[in-house]
Amino acid sequence: MAEEINQEFQIEEAFQRLEEITARLEEPAAGLAESMRLYEEGVKLAEACRMNLEDVEKELQILSVKEDEA
């Protein structure tokens, strides 16, 4: 259970960082090199979030099956 809470907290941090990246990329003052670095970071974070959410979905499906069997 503690691991699940920790994962949830980490994904919340990732979503917050994605919001920060998006805001920075929308600023006209962001240079090309910084924009590329931020974009790359955002893509990696988005992929990590997607994988994390897929894992949570699998766990929910397992719990649902167990509940149906009970």
N, C-alpha and C positions, 0 to 999 in steps of 0.2 A: 504494500500500500504506500509506503514512504517513497518508493521508486516512482510510482505513478504520479504522486504529487510533485516530485522533483522534475519529472518529464513535462508535466503540465506547466510548471513554472518556466522551464527552459523554452518551451514553445511560445509562451507569452512574451518572453524576452525577445525571441526571434521576430515575432510579429511587431513588437515595438521598434526594433531595429529596422525592419523593412519599412515602417512608416517614416522613420527618420531618413532613410536612404531615398525614399520617394520624394520627400519634401526637399531634400538637398538637390536631387536631380532636376526638380522643377524650377530651381533658382537659376536665373540667367547668368549669374556670376560663376557658376560651376564650370571649371575648365574641362577640356576634353580628357586629359589624363585622369583627373579626379573622377569624372563621370564614368569612364571605363572601369576604373577600380571599384567604384560604388556599384555599378551595374553587375560586375562579376560577383561581388559580395552578395548582392541581392539575389542573383540566380542561385547561388549555393545555399543561401538561407531558405529560399522558396522550396528548393528540392528537399532540404532537410525537414522542413515543415510537412511537405507532402508525404514523405516516408513515415514520419512520426504519426501523422493522421491515419495513414493506411494501417499502421500497427495497431492503433487504438481501435479502428474499425474491425480488424480481425479479432481483437480481444472481445469486443462487444458481440460479435457474431458467436463466438465460443460461449460466452455467458448466456446468450439468448438460447442456444441449443441446449445447454445444461438446464436452464430454467424450464424449457419445454419438456425435457425428459423427467423432471422432478414431479 
